[in-house]
Amino acid sequence: MKKKKILFLGETYRADAQTWMNGLREFGDFELVSWELKIPSYGGINRLFRLLEYGVAWISLRKLIRQEQPDMVIAERTTSYGFLAAHTGIRPLVIAQQGITDLWPSSSLLLPVKKRMQHYAFKKANLVHAWGPIMAESMAKVGVDSTKILVLPKGINTATFKPTTAFDQTQIKAIVTRALEPEYGHPIILKACHQLKQNGIDFNLTIVGDGLDKKRLQKMCRQLQLGDQVHFTGRVPNEDLPALLAKHNYYLSMPETEGVSASLFEAMASGCYPIVSDLPGNRSWISNQVNGQLVSLQESNALAIAIEWAIAHPEIREKAIVANREFVVRQADYQTNMTQIAAHYHALLDTKYKTENVRN
């Protein structure tokens, strides 16, 4: 039987996108073709040229559709790519909300336009992914049909992301695995580390990834005299990340906004104690001082205090590490969840072809 073909609209370099696509190939036996905007979204000049690229996107997208004749289309955002997907005319249409709202940044002059684009995509979609409960709540507030919403994270590979006891757990070996972009709050983490150093606490911090803020953060490290404690790895291949996480026992993340973080799941599965921003998206998974800690936004002092609290309560930290691993295996296992997601796609396609056969 010929494989069903999916057109994926989204940025395929992103780890989340790769996880989604690979899971559909492996557990859904789908064939995938992809299309994405080529100009990056950061920087004023880039954003202008990206808008121009978006304006002529139909030329290359229509050509690809004629060549590939996909059976369905999926889009990794409910705004830009979701709006394009809705206009392809291909059904079934599946869109995924990546953040709490996808309407980001909140100060954007294009926000009213983005809202209209999102509303149109929601209306036309056959299925809308909410990777976590907080996203489903956001969708309900703007009137998305609840029967369209699938609340289920893609999950992470719990067979590869797993803990180790191969190092002294009393050492503070913290890790950050978020992109080096302004919205992820790395300066807050560095300031907290500076405070730890001033308080005589020995630690090591690994910052994984790349991005617009890399040079600024490296300069900040030098200014705070953290060169011996902080290590920048640059971008790490996905297949090397599990082993790197397993060498650490604290996970730090201080973004300004959060939907469902695969990075958090990966850290929880790998034995890292999570200390993260106090945001609705994180509260879905973390209970403060139970299985991790929640820290007020933009509060480096609060983050330093949270780390010191965790150091002083090793018994809570140890219980949290075990409980978090069990939770991720139970609720966010990649194979289990992607198999369910693929089954939903096949059901949509079965309905499509049954309807077409009745018409014919």
LUMTORLO-681441 format. One record per residue: x, y, z of N, C-alpha, C, O in turn. Coordinates in pm, whole numbers, plus 32768, in hexadecimal, padded with zeros to 4 digits. Layout:
<sites>
XYZXYZXYZXYZ...
</sites>
This chain:
<sites>
80547F8880008000800080008058807D800080BC80848048803280DE7FAF807F81597FA6807681A88028800A81B6806280E981DD805680EB822C80D080A082AE80BC80A682EC8052805982D881258019835A8123808483C6813180E483B7817D8073843180E780D8849B80E380A68517812C80368546811680FB854C818580DB85C381D28136863581A781B08624819A80FA86AA819281478723817B81588768820280F6878D824381D5877A822C81F587BB82AB8222884A829082838861824981DA88AA82CA8200893782BF82398964834581F1896C83A982BA8981834682FA89AA83C2839089A783B483C68981834B83D489D0841D846589DD841A84A68959844284AE893784B884D3891083DE84FF888683F48584887B843D85AB880E846785CC88EB844D864988E4849A862E88DA8530868688B1857B85B588FE855B859388FB85E98585886C861B854E881685D685B98853869385B387CC86CC8523879B86DA8506872686C184C987F68703843C87CF8713840087A1868F83B6873F868A842087E9862483ED87C485A08424873E857483DC86EB853C84A48727858D84E286A8856784A4863585B4848D85C9857D8489864B8635844985E5868783C185BF864E83A08549864383748624862B82ED861085F482F385C3857182AD8560855F834785F18516834F85B3849383858524849A834E84C9845B83F0851084E6842A848B84F183C98428853183C383B3850B837D84598593831A840285D482AC83D68575827E8364857D8283842E851C821B840B84BC824F83A584568205834D842982CE83B384328309834F83D7831582C7841D82F0826083E4834882CA84978368824D84DC82EC8206851182E2818B8505828F8250854A821E8210858D819A821E8541813581E58569819C826C84D38123827A84838133824A83F580D2824283AA81AF822983D081CF81FA834981A4826082E08173823C827481B682E182FF8195834B82A18212837082508283835D827D81FA83A581D9826183E8818D824F847E81A381DF84B081A082BE84C681B982B3855581D2830485A6816F83748582814B82CA861481458311867B80F982FF86FC8148829B870E818D83608757813D835A87CF81908371884D813F83AC884C80D2834088BA81778356893F813D836589A081B2831E8995821683C28A0081A483D58A61820F840B8AE481D884448AEA816B83F88B4D822584348BCE820784CA8BC5821E84F68B89828085178BFF81C685A88BF281CD85EC8C60821E86568C4A825885B08CD7822285EF8D49826585D28D4182FB855E8D32832286398D4A835186228D4083E285CB8DB2841585C18E1B83D6858C8D9C8489852A8DFC84BD85658E61851D85208EBE854685E68E528543861F8EB285A286658F268558869B8F1584EB86618F9C859886A09013855E863D9060850985EF902584BE864290E6851385E2913B84CC85E491298436857A911E83F8865A912783F98665911883688633908F833D85EA908282DB865A90298389862C8FA1836985948F98836C85568F5B831485578FD683D384C58FCF83DD8482900F8364841D8FDD833284B9907E8334848090C182C08488906782458425905681FE84FD902D822D850C8FD681B884BB8F5581C7848D8F1C816584AA8F29824384588EB1825A83C68ECD823783818E7781FF83968F458258830E8F6A823482FC8F6C819C82968F3F816783618FA08158835C8FA180C5835C8F12808F83148EF2803183AF8EBD80CB83B38E3180A1832C8DEE80B882FC8DA2806582EE8E0D812A826B8DD4814A82048E0080E281AB8DB380BC82108E7C80B481B18EB1805481B18E697FCE814B8E657F8982258E2F7FA9822D8DE77F2982398D507F3E825E8D067EE3821A8D247FB7822A8C967FD981D98C3B7F7F82018BC97F6481678C6D7F4F810D8C177F00814F8BE37E81812C8B777E5181AB8C2E7E4B81E98C047DCC822F8B7D7DDC82158B207D9082898B757E3F82D18AF77E52827B8A8D7E94828C8A167E78821F8AB67EEA81CB8A547F30816B8A0F7ECF815A89957ED6812D8A5A7E7780D28A1C7E15811B89BE7DB880E689557D92819589E27D9381E5898B7D3C820189077D8281F6889C7D468226890E7E02824188957E4F81C4883E7E5B81CC87C47E508152887C7E7380D588307E8180B287E97DFF808687767E0280C4882C7D8E80A887EC7D0C810487757CF580DA870E7CC0818287837D1E81E387187D0A81C986A07D6581D1862D7D3A81AA86BB7DE481A686517E48811A86177E61810D85A57E8E80B086667E45802786387E5A801285FB7EE67FEC85867EF1802B86487F4F801E86127FD77F8D85F07FFB7F2F862C7FC67F7D859080557EF8856780827EC485BF80F27E4A85CB81037F1D85FC81407EF4865581AC7F6486B881C67FD486A781957F47871F82147FA9878682347FAA879E82CA7F4087A18309802287B18303802F87D6839080898851839980E488648348806E88A483FD80BA8921840E80E18931849F8092891484F9815C895F84B7819089648540817089E4858B819989F585FD81278A3F854D80F68AB3859480668ACE856B803B8AA884FE801B8B1085C57F908B2F85A57F838BB685617F158BDE853B7FF38BFD85507FF08C80850F802A8C7484827FE18C55842480AA8C8D847280E88C9483ED80D68C15839B80938C178333810F8BA883C781058B2C837B80768AF3837E80498AB7831C80318B0783EC7FA68AD983F37F4D8B1F838E7EF88AE1834F7F618BA283807F138BF083207F308BC282917ED48BB382417FB08BAC82727FD38B7881ED7F958AF081D57F5E8AD6816A7F9D8A9882397F668A11822C7ECF8A1582127E9B89C881C27E8B8A7182587DFA8A7B82477DD58AA681B97D698A8481887E2F8AF181777E138B2380F17E3F8AC380827E268ADD800C7E818A5680A67EAA89F6803E7E3289AE80027E38897D7F917DC589A7804E7D50895B80217D5D88C6803D7D00887B80247DD1889B80727DE5880C80917DA087EB81147DAF883381777D57877F81147D18874D818C7D2F86B681937D298672812D7D498681820C7D3F86BF828F7DAF872682A67E1C871E826E7D8E878782FC7DEB87EF83267E0087E283BD7DA187E5840B7E7D87D583E57EA287CC84727F00883F84927F628854844A7EE5888984FC7F3F88F485277F6388DF85B97F1888A286057FD7891285E0800689038669802B898986A4807389D786657FFB89A4871C801E8A1F8762809F8A0687AE80A589AC880281078A548792818A8A3B87CC819C8A7D885581E38A4888AB815D8AEF886981648B3388EB80DA8B368929807D8AF688F880CE8B818996804B8B8A89D77FE48BC489777F718B998976800E8C2789257FB08C6288C77FE48C6588377F948C6E87DB80688C5E882180A98C75879F80A48D08877780DD8D2D871180638D5C87C5805B8DEC87A880CA8E3187F480B68E69886081418E2C87B981B98E5A87FE82148EA3879A821D8E79872682568F0D87C3824E8F4C884781CE8F9E885881918FC987F681A68FB288D381288FF888EE812E908A88C380C590CA88B281A790C188B181B6914C888A81BB915E87F181C891CF87C081B190F187A781BF90F687158153914E86D580DE914686F9817D91A18676811E91F3862C80C3919E85D5805791CA85AC80EF912485B880A190C985638040907385B27FFE901C85788035908A86347FE1903486887F4F902B86587F188FBD86557F0F909B86337E84908F86027E7A903885847E198FED85737EDF9043852C7EE08FF084B37EF38F5D84D77EB18F0684A07F4F8F4385357F698EBA85607EEC8E7A859D7ED18E0485877E9F8EC985E87E248E9686257DC18E6A85BA7D818E0285C77DB58EBA854F7D588E9784E27D898E1B84987D398DC484737E0B8E1284837E438D9D84407E2C8D1F84937E088CB6845E7E428D2C85157E2F8CB9856E7D9D8C8D85727D7F8C16856D7D438CEE857A7CB48CCE857C7C8B8C8184FE7C3F8C2185067CBE8CAC848D7C9E8C6A840E7CD38BDA840E7C8E8B7D83E47D508BC9843F7D8C8B4384427D3F8AE784A07D278A73847F7D198B1A85157CCA8ACA85737C468A9D85347C1C8A2A85437C078AF984EC7B858ADD84B07B8E8A6F84467B358A1A843C7BF98A7183F77C068A1483887C42898D83B17C34892B83687C85898884247CCD890E844C7C6D889C846B7BFF88B0849F7C998824844A7C5187AB84717C7D877984FA7C30873985417CFA8797851D7D2F877085A07D9387D985CC7DE48809857C7D8E87FD864C7DE9886186847E36882186F77DFA87F087577EBB882186ED7F0D87E987577F1D884E87C87F4488C187B17F00882288427F28886A88BB7F8B880D88FF7F6587A58935800A883288FD807087D78933806587C889CA80A487718A068014881F8A097FFE88158A997F7C88598AC17F4188A08A6F7F4D88458B3D7ECC887B8B6A7EC489138B617E5989488B427F3289598B7A7F2E89EB8B7A7F0C8A1F8AEF7ECB8A878AE37F3689DA8A887F168A0389FF7E8289EE89E17E428A4189A07E4C897E8A127DBE896389FD7D6889CD8A407D0189F68A0B7D9389FA8AB77D4A8A658AFD7D4D8AE68AAB7CE88B2C8AA17DBF8B058A717DCC8B7C8A1D7D718B7389A47D308BD5897F7D6D8AFF89667D178AEC88F07C848AFD89147C378B3988C97C5E8AC789877BD18AD189B37BA88B6389C37B368B8889A67C068BB689F37BE78C438A097BC88C8F89887B818CF3898A7BFF8C5F89187BE58CA388987B7E8C5788457B6D8C7287CE7B3B8BF788837AC98BB788437AE78B4587E47A958B26878D7B5C8B0487F37B7A8A92879D7B1E8A1D87C17B0A89FF88377AE889DB875C7A908968876F7ADC88FC87BC7B4188C8878D7AAA88DA88337AF1887A888A7AFE87F0884B7B5987A5886E7AA487CD87EF7AAA874987B07B20873D87507B4686CF87297B5B87AF872B7BCF87AF86D17C5487A1871C7CBA878286DF7C5387B8879F7CD087C687EA7D01873F881D7CB786F4885C7D7E872288017DC186AC88367E2B86DA88997E8C871B88737E1986B9891A7E7886E189827ED6866C899C7EB3860C89E07F4E867689667FAF860A89748039863C89478048866788D5809D8637899F8124865F8974815F85F88914813B8583891781BA862788BE81FF85C988648251856788B5826384F4888E82828595892582D28540897A8365853F8955838E857B88F183B384FB89A5844384EF898D8469845B8997841F840B89D084DB843B895F850883AF895B853F838889E485B283A68A0384ED83468A34851783238ABD857C82B28ABF85B882958B27859182718A4D85F882098A46868382448A3B86E582068A64868C82BD8A03871082FE89F68725836A8A60879583798A9186BC83B48A8386C784168AEE86AF83CE8B72863C83B48B97871983AE8BB8870E83638C35877E838C8C9487E683BD8C68876A83798D1687CC83A88D788844834B8D85884282D98D5888AB83808DC5892183328DE6894E83568E72892E83C28EA3899782FF8EB289CF831D8F368A6783208F2E8AAD83068F918A9A833F8EB88B2A83348E9E8B7B83AC8ECF8BF183B78EAF8B3E84068F1C8B8B84778F538B56849A8FDE8AE9847190048BA384E690278B81850D90AF8B07856A90AE8B1085DC90818A95853990E18A19858590DD8A1A85FD913C89C1865291348A7C860491968A83867991EF8ABD86F291A68AB0876391D68AFE86DD91348B31874B90E48ABD878F909B8A60874C906E8AC48812908D8A5E885B90428A8A88628FB18AE588AE8F8E8A4A88148F5F8A6988148ED089E688358E88899587DD8E6B89D488B58E6B895788E78E31896388F28D9989D188FF8D6288F088ED8D5888EF88F68CC6887889478C96880C89448CD2888D89908C29882389DB8BE5882389AD8B54888C89AB8B1387AE89878B2087A989538A96874889A18A3E8710896B89DF87348A208A5E86DB8A748A0F872E8AC889AE87A28AE789C786EF8AEE893D87348B4188D987658BC3891887258BF9897287D58BF488E9880F8C6F892087CD8CE988E1880A8D358897874E8CF8890286FC8D6688D086CA8DB8894786BF8D8389B586AA8E38893186858E9089A186128E5C89F786148E6F8A7185AF8E1B89BC85398DF28A0885528D808A6A84FA8D5F8AB985CA8D418A6585E38CCD8ABA862A8CEF8B3D86468C958B8C86478D6C8B5586718D978BDA86F78D678C0B870A8D598C8487568D4D8BB387DA8D208BDF88228D848C3B88678D5A8C9788138E0A8C2588558E678C81882B8E558D12887C8E678D6D87AD8E308D29877D8E188DB287CB8DA58DF087F08DAB8E6687E38D3D8DA2882D8CC98DD388BD8CEE8DF388F38CC58E5A88FC8D3C8D9C89878D648DB489938DBC8E3089F18DAE8E7E89348E168E4389378E6B8EBA89268E198F3989658E348F9F88CE8DB38F3288BB8D5A8FA6893B8D0D8FC3895F8CF9903789808CE18F5A89FD8C9A8F6C8A688CF38FAA8AB98CC68FFC8A688D708F838AC58DD18FBE8AAB8DDD90548B088DE690A48A2B8DDE907A8A088DE891078A348D6B91538A648D7491C38A238CF791158A518C7B91538AE78C7F916D8B178C5791D78B308CB0910A8BC28CBA91188BE78D18918A8C418CFA91D88BA18D8991938BBC8DE991FF8B9E8DAB92888BDD8DCF92EC8B3D8D4E928B8B188D0C93088B718C9493268B5A8C4B93878BD88C7F92D28C378C1492EB8C088B8A92C38C3E8B2692F38BA48B83926B8B6F8B0192408BB28AD891BE8BB18B23915C8BED8A6291BD8C328A3091478BCC89F090E88B7389A791148BDA8A0B90688B7A89D590078BBA89D68F7C8C208A188F648B7A898B8F228B9C89908E938B1B899E8E458AB7895D8E658B1B89F28DDF8AA68A078D8B8ACB89F08CF98B2D8A288CC78A7C899E8CB68A8E89868C268A1B89C88BDC89A689AF8BFA8A3B8A1D8B7C89D58A608B2A89DD8A268A9D8A408A378A57897389E28A77896E899C89F6892389F1899088BF8A3089B1895489F3891589088A3388AA894D8AAD887089BD8AD0889489038AEB881589368B6087D088C38BC387C088508BA287DC88E28C3B879288798C9C877D88AD8D2A877F89258D44878C88508D858771886E8E14876488BA8E4C87DC89098EA887CD88A28E14885388DB8E4B88CF89628E0F88F589988E32895F89998DB788A48A108D6E88CF8A848DCA88F68ABC8DBA89628AA88E2988A18B1A8E8088BE8AFF8ED689398B588EED898B8A838F0689458A618F5A89B98A6E8F0A8A3A8A9E8F3E8A9F8A428E8B8A378A4A8E378AAE8AD98E148AD18AFE8E0F8B468B2B8DFB8A6C8BB88DDE8A858BFF8E578AC28C528E498B1B8BDD8ECE8A918C158F498AC98BE98F5A8B5A8C378F818BB08B6B8F3C8B738B358F488BFA8B7E8EE98C598B988F0B8CCD8B9E8E708C298BE98E108C7A8C718E478CA28C9D8E398D148CB18E868C438D348EC18C618D288F328CC78D798F3D8D248CC28F858CB68CAF8FF58D118C908FC68D9F8CB990058E008C488F578DAA8C258F208E2D8C8F8EC08E638C808E878ECF8CFB8EB08E168D6A8E588E3D8D3C8DC98E578D5C8D8B8EBC8CED8D968DF58CB88D0E8DFF8CFB8CAF8D9B8CCA8C418D838D6B8CDC8D638DAB8C8D8CFB8DD08C008D238DCB8BA58CD08DF58BEB8DA38E1C8B668DD18DA48B0D8DEF8DB08A938DF28D308B4A8E068CB98AFC8E2D8C588AE28DB98C0D8A818DBE8C578B378D538BF38B2E8CE88C348B038C668C9B8B398C3D8BF68AA18C268C2C8A6B8BA88BC08A728B3C8B518A3F8B4F8BDF8AB18ACA8B858AB78A588BAB8A4789F68C1D8A4289C78B4F89F089D88B6C897F897D8B5289A088EB8B86895D88928B018A0888D18ACF8A1C88498A5F89B9882F8A2F8976888B8A3589B187B289C88956878E89F788C587998A6288A2876789A8887287DB89C887E587F089688790879D88EF87A587A4899B8730874F894286D7870388DF869087608901866C87D08865867C873087FE863F8783882985BA87BD88088598882F8874856C876D889B84E7879B890384EC880B8917848988518947855F881C89AB856C8886897385A9890689B485A6896E88FC85E088FE88C38627897088A485CC89E888BE85F48A59886E855289D4885184FE8A4988CB84E48AA188C384EF8B1C893B84C38A6489B484A88AB289E285258AFD8A12851C8B6D89D285998ABE89FB86178AFE89A186378B7589D2865C8BDF891E86298B6488C286428BD388DD85E68C4988D686108CBC88FC85698C2C891285078C96898B85268CEC899B84EB8D5789E085828CBF8A5585A98D0D8A37861E8D6A8A9186538DAC89B886488D70899086BA8DC2892086948E2188D986328E0B891186E18E8B88AA86C08EEE884A87338F0D87EE87238F5C885F87A68ECF880088168EDA87DF88488E4E883788518DF7876088698E39873588A48DBA86FB892E8DD886A2893B8E2B872F89948D9687018A1E8DAB86C48A548D2B86FA8A3F8CBE86538A998D3886128AD48CC285BB8B488CF185628B358D4485D58BBF8CBC858E8C368CE9854F8C858C7585678CFD8C6985008C458C2084C38C8E8BB084558CED8BDF84208CE08C4D84358D4C8B8883C98DAB8BA583408D6E8B8B82DD8D968BC7833B8D0E8B3182BD8CCA8B1182DC8C388AF7834C8C168ACF82798BE18B0E82908B528AFD820F8B0B8ADA81A68B258B1682178AB28A7A81A68A5D8A5A81BE89D58A9781A789C08B0E81ED89788A45821788F58A7682A888E38A4A82C688E289D3830188D48AA9839088D18A8C83C488428A8583C887FB8AEA83EB88178A0D842C879589FE84AF87948A4B84D8872C8A7E84F288078A52857088108A9D855B87EC8B2F85AF87A98B6C84EC88188B6784CD87F88BF384B787628C0384EC87258C60846A87268BAA845286958BB084D686478BA584EC85E68BEE852C86728B4985AD862F8B37860086348BB7863E85D18BDF860086A88BF7864B86B78C74860F86628CE3865986228D2F858B86618CEE854886128D558564857D8D43857685358DA4856685508CC6858084C38CAB8611849E8CC4863084298CDC866B85028CC086FB84E98CCA873384F78D5787AB84EA8D6C86DB85118DB68709851B8E40873385A48E6C877985B28ED0870B860B8E23872A86958E4886B786D08E9A864386C68E7386D8870D8F098674874F8F5D865187D58F1C86AA88288F0985D087ED8EFA85AE88678EAF858F88E18F06854188D88F6685CC89508EE485AB89D18F20858C8A2F8EAC85E58A518E5E850D8A588EA184DE8A9A8E2884858B128E49845E8B268EBC84668B618DE3840F8BD68DF383858BAD8E27834F8B458E04834F8C038E7C82C98BEC8EB082638C1D8E4882338C8E8E4F82458BC58DEA81E98BE28D7D817E8B758D7681978B048D9F81068B978D43809C8B318D3980C98AB28CF280A58A438D1C81178AC18C8681448A4B8C3D819989EF8C91819089758C8381EC8A278CE9824089D48D4181F3899E8DB8821289328DEA818E89E98DE6813E89B98E5680EF893B8E3480C388F38E8D80DD89218DB2809A88A68D8980E9882A8DB080B187BE8DC1816E883B8DBF81C587C68DD7821287CF8E5B823887688E93822888488E8D827D885B8F03822D88938F7881E788F88F6A823788508FEB820088839069827488B890BD82D5887090D68269893390E882DA897591298308892C91A682B7890C91FE8389891291AE83CC88CF921E83968842923683A1880C92A3835C880891CC8330877C91D2837F872B916B83CE86D4918F8368874990EA83B687049083840D87659032843A87468FC3842287DA906B84738842902B845388C6906E841688C990D9847D89339030846089B6906984388A198FFD84688A148F8C83DF8A74902583AD8ADD8FCD83DF8B63900183D38B82907784188BB18FA784598C2F8FCE84188CA48F8583FA8C9B8F0E84038D118FCD83C68D888F9184188DBB8F1C84938DB58F1D83D38DEE8EB784158E218E4084748E948E6184598EE88EB884E58E968E1985468F038E2285818F148EAD85B18F818ECE857F8EAC8EFE85B18EB78F88862D8E618F9986238DEC8FC186A28E978F7D871D8E4B8F8C87368E27901F87688DBA903C87138E81907987248E65910786CD8DEF913286F88D99917E86508DED910085F68D7E9121862B8CFA90EA861D8C92912A86688CFE907386A08C85903987168C53908D87218BDC90A7876C8CAD90B887DD8C86910D87AC8C48918F87E28BE391BD87458C8391CA870C8C4E924786D08BC4922F86DE8B6B9283868E8BB291BC86538B2F919C86BE8AC3918E86AC8A5391BE872C8AE6914E87998A85913F87D38A6191C887ED89EC91E387E78AC6921E881B8AAB92A387BA8A5692F587E48A02934487378A6D92E286D38A1B932886DE898992FB86D8892E934E86ED8974927A86F988EB9245877688A7927C87738830929C87E388F29287885F88BA92BE8849888D934F887D8827937A87FB88DC939887E588C19426877F8852943F876F882594B0873A882593D686D287BD93E686EB874A9385869C8735932987588701939987788693933B87108624933A86FE85E392D386CC860E93A9866785A293AD85F185C2935385BB8568931185C78640934E8559866992F5858786619264853D8633920D8600868D924D8637868991C5864085F99191861F85DE911D866B859F91E58678851291BD85F084D5919D85E2848D913A858C84F191F0850484BF91D684CD84F99154848C84B4910684E78579913E84B785BC90C584F1857D904884AA85698FE68570855E904B85B285238FD68572849E8FB0855B84828F3B8555844C9015851383CB8FFB848683DF8FC7845E83A18F6484388436900983AD844F8FE283A4848B8F55834B84678F08840084E58F3583FD85258EB1841984C18E4283D984C58DD98478846A8E59849484028DF5841883AB8DDE83F5838E8D6C83D783818E49835F832E8E3D82EF83778DF482A8833C8DA382E183F88E11827884478DD0828E84508D3A8231843B8CEC8308846F8D108324847F8C82831083FC8C3882D883FA8BCB833D838E8C73832A830B8C34829582ED8C23826B82B38BBE824683148C8681B682F78C85816783558C29810B83298BE4818B83D58C29813884388BE5817584758B67812D84AD8B1581F7846A8B56823784B28AE7829D845A8A9F830884898A78827B83DB8A8D82D483828A4282BC839489AD824A838E897D832683AA8965832183C988D682D9835D8884827F837D8837830082E0889482C482768844822F8269886081DF825F8804820B826A88DF817D825D8905812A82D088CE80C282BA88918159834B88E3810B83C088BC810783D48825809E83F787EE817883BF87E1817883D1875081268365870A80ED837F86A0812082EF874380C98286870C803782B287137FEB829D86B4801182EF87837F87832287917F6C839487307F02839A86F27FCC83EF87237FBB846086C77FAD842F86387F55845E85EF800283D2860F7FFB839A85887F75835785717F3D835F85037F41831485D77EBF82D285C97E50833885B07DF3831D85647E5983AC85F17DF6841685D97DFE844685477D97846185097E76845185117E86847D84877E4A841784267E05843B83C77E668398843F7E2E833083E97D94833083EF7D518319838A7D5E834B84667CCC835184737C9483C584227C2B83B783E37CD8843784237CAB84A983D27CAD8487833E7C5184A982F47D16844383137D21841D82867CB783B582607C7F83BB81F37C9D835782B97C3582F3829F7BAE8336828C7B61831182337B91839982E17B1283E282D57B0D842E82517AA58432820F7B7E846A822C7B8584B581AF7B63845B81397B10847F80E57BA383E781307B90839280BC7B08834D80BB7AD1833180517AD1833181317A4982FB813779E683618102798A833E80B879FA83E0812879A1844A80F979AA845A806179448469801E7A258456802C7A3884637F9C79F883EF7F5179BE84027EE67A0283777F8979C783037F477930830B7F4278F182E37EE078F483407FB0786383517FB3783683B47F4877D2839F7F04788284217F3A786184867ED6786B84507E48781C84737DF078CD83F97E3678E283C17DAE788083507D90788483167D24
</sites>
